[in-house]
């Protein structure tokens, strides 16, 4: 089993209309490594951003085939994590790590 570095588990934040609405409920959505799990994500986010994580939900988006201009295109799947923070805390995604 290979070790993954602290910053390698979190790939990028997902900024969409839905994720912006969830930020009002102290929830942040990240695209994460496919080998990441809830326990490791919780400790990594607490160390990196110095916040208290209440809950971690993980969703696997499967690879799918999409029709674009009459051609079949493969859309690669990924894993995303919805992180629920303690009330009153937030992560500012506009600044870098």
Beta strands, then each sheet from edge to edge (+ up, - down):
strand 1: 10-13
strand 2: 27-32
strand 3: 53-61
strand 4: 64-68
strand 5: 71-75
strand 6: 78-85
sheet 1: 1+ 2- 6+ 3-
sheet 2: 4+ 5-
end
